[in-house]
Amino acid sequence: MKVNDLTLTNFNKREFKVHTYTLDSIGDLVTPKHPLAIIIPGGSFDHLSLREGEPVALAFNNCGFNSVVMEYNLVQDEGDIYPDAGLDVLTTVKYFRDHAREYNIDPAKIVTVGFSAGGHVASFANSMANSPKYQKEFSFTSSAVLPSKTILGYPLINLAKIGFDVPAEEEGKVPTDEFVKNSSLGVTAKTPATFIFHAWDDPVVLVTNTMEYIAALHTKNVPCEIHIFNRGGHGFSLARKDMVIKGREWQENPHAAHWFKLAQEWLASEWS
């Protein structure tokens, strides 16, 4: 496997980094082209969770994917989070679709995987891709930038549906545009088929986020599979023992860990 760092420039002329994990060529495979997973970590928009980055990318590699971990702009970075964070996703999709031969990937099998705040970035990017307003402003086409499928883990969908008060010093950084604040408002019939997992007892990103999003998907007849686990809290990532932070033993959750295998089965079914 080859690991590399790239600096890309999004549609708004902002530079951002992506970290690539590319499988080596293995002779005459039955499926010669790899699907691509674009991992978008969470982190409350002020950092990027390491537990939701490289370990997830490597898990996808182990299932035959090439993968990318994408760094989007945060509250402390220059400029606003949006539209740039969404444009970072769309630029990443377009770059790897344009360079599919170089990375030995199938351009029709590009999956965005967003966790927590990264789930808002991923879902809002899909809204942007299908929005005539953003298409005109940033000169892209939906077919070039829209991922094939999307996986959302305990996703923040509606910025008003969090389990804590926004600090006063950060209130000015919350978008005022409702279309941006609530990514379910941008769901259309062209939104990619979506897999969502969440924990019922999530105290940070309330499970009502997922409920609001699946209602929007259902209204637009977008295929969706949802798994809501009874316990899991927030930020369990792959829920494996080797990824537990000291003092947060609840992050090991064999039941919630099933989401990864279920997502692989869902993708196989969608692509069969």
N, C-alpha and C positions, 0 to 999 in steps of 0.2 A: 504494500500500500504506500502511496505517495501522499505526503502531507505538505501543504503549501499555504502561504498567506498571499492574498490579493488585495489591492486597493482599487475599488471601483468608484465611478462618479455617477451619482443618480441624475434623474431628469431635472433636478433643481440645482445642478452643478455642485452638489455637496459630495465630498469624498467620504467613503466608509470602507471598513475592512470586512473581508470574508475569509474564513479558514476552510480549506478544502481537504477532503479525505477521499482519495481516489484509489480504487482497487486496481491491482495489476491485472493485465490481460492473462487469461487462462485458456489458451488454445481454442478449440472449436466448441464453445458452449452452445447448448440448445437455445438459450436466450443470450445472444451475444452483446446486446446493449443493456446497460444497467439503468434502472430507475434512479431518480435523484431526490434526496430528501434535503430540504432547506430548513435547518433548525433555527428557530427564533426564540431565544431564552426569555424568561421573565426576569423580574428584579425590581418591580415597583417604579420603573422608569428612571431610577437613579443609579442602578448598576445592572450588570448582566449576570444571572445566576450560573455559576460554573457547573453545578449539578444538572442543569438543563441544557448544557452545551455539548462539549466533547463526548461525555459518556453516552448521550443519546445518539450522537452522530455515529459513534463506533458500534452501537447496538444495531443501527440501520445497516452499517457496513457488513455486519455479521449475517444480515439477511439478504445480501447481494446488492445493496444500494451503494452508489456513490453518495457522498453527503457533504454538506456545507453548514458551517455555523456562521450566522450573520450578526454583525454588530450594528445596531441601529442607534440613532442619536438619542441622548438622555437629557434630563432636565438641566444638568450642569453644563451641557455642551452649548456652543454658540448656535443661536437661532432657536426656533420653536421645534418641539418634537414632531408636530404635524404641520405640513404634509410630508416632511422628509422621511420619517420612519416608514410610512407606507410606500413612498417612492423608492426607498432602499430595497424593499421586498420586490417591487415590480422590476427594478433594474437588475436585481439578482436573477430573477426568473428569465428575463430577456437575455442576459449575458450567457447563461448556461444553455438556453435554447439555441442561441446563435452559435455557441461553441460546442454543440452536442457531439460532433464528430471527434473533436480534440479530447473531450473528457469521456468518450465512449458511453454516452448516455442516450436514452430514448427521449427525444424532445416532447413526446406525448405523455410521458410519465414523470412529471415534475410535481412533487408534493411539498407543500409548506406545512411545517409543524410548529405551532405556536403555543407556548406555555404562559399562563397567567397574563401579565402585561403584554408579553409577546403574542398572546392569543388575540389581544385587541389589535396589535400591529398587523397580524396576519389577516384577521377578518376585515379590518378596515382597508387593507391593501386590496382585497377582493372587491370591496365596494368602490374603491378608486378606479380599479381596472375597468369596471363596467359603467362608470360615470361619464356621460358626454362632457360634463364640465371639466373634469380633470384630463380627459383624453384631449380636449381642445387646448387647454392651458399648457400641457406638458408634451404634446405631440407624440402620443403613443397610441397603439391600437390594442384592443382587448386581446386579440388572438396572439399578440406578441408577448404580453406581460402577465396574463392570467395563468395561475398554476392549474394543473390537471385535477388535483384533489387537495383537500385541506384537512389536517388533523389538529384539533384544538384540545389542549389539556388545561382543565380548570380555568377556562378563559375569562378574562375581563372583557365584557361586551359593552356594558353600560357603565360609564364612569361614575354614575350616581349610585351604583349598587355595589359598594364596598363596605366592609364591616368595621370601618373606623373613620374618624373625621380627618379630612385633608388638613395638614398643618397650614396655619395662616400664611406663612411665608411662601407656600407653594400654590395657594389658591389662584394667583394670577397666571399660573402656567397651565391651568385646566382649560381646554378648548371651550369656547362659548358656542360654537356652531353645533347644533344638535346632531347633524349628520356625522360629525366627527366624534362627538361624545358617545354616541350610541351606534355601534357598527351594525346592529340589526336593521337599522333604517335603510341601509344600502343594499340589503339582500334583494337580488333579482332572480329571474328564472335562469340566468346565466351564471349564477354563483356556483362554484365547484361543489360537487358532492363532498359531504363533510362528515368526519368522524369526531365525536366529542366524548371526553371522559371528565368526570368531576366527582367530588365527594359531597355527600349530603350535608356533612357537618363542617364544611369549609367556613372558617370564621373570618377570612380575609376577603376573598372573592366569593360573594354569596352565590349559592347554586341557582338563584333566580336569574343570574346572568345567562346560564345555559338554557334555562327554560324560555327566556325571552328570545334567544337566538333560534332555538328549534321551532318556536311558534312562527317566526319569520320565514324560516326555511320551508316549513309545512305549507304556509300560505302561498309560497311561490313554487311549490311542488319540486323542491330541490331534494334529491336523495340524501338521507342522513341516517347514521347509526349513532345511538347514544348509550353510554354506560354511566350510571350514577351509582357509585359505591356508597354503602351505608356509613362507613367510616374511612377517614384518610386525611382529614385536615386539609391544609394547603401546602403546596410545594413539594409533593412527594416524589416528583420526577419518575424514575423507573421503579421506585419503591423497593430497591434491593438493599440487602444488608451492608454491602460494601460502599454504599453511598449515604450512610447515616451520619449526620453531624452530631458531635458530642452534645448530650443533653436533649436531643430530639429523636429519641429511640422510636417514636411513633412513625418516623419516616420509612422504617422497614414494614412493609405491608404486603404480604404474599398475595392477598386477595386483590387489592388494587393493582398490583403488579401485572395482573392478567391483561391490563389494557393494551400492553405492547403486542402480545400475541394476537389479541382480538383485532387490533388495528391491521396487523399483517394479513390476517384472514379476510378482513373487510377489503383491503386493497386488492388481494388476489381475486376476490369475487367481483369487484368492480371492473377489473381489467380482463376477466376471463371472456 
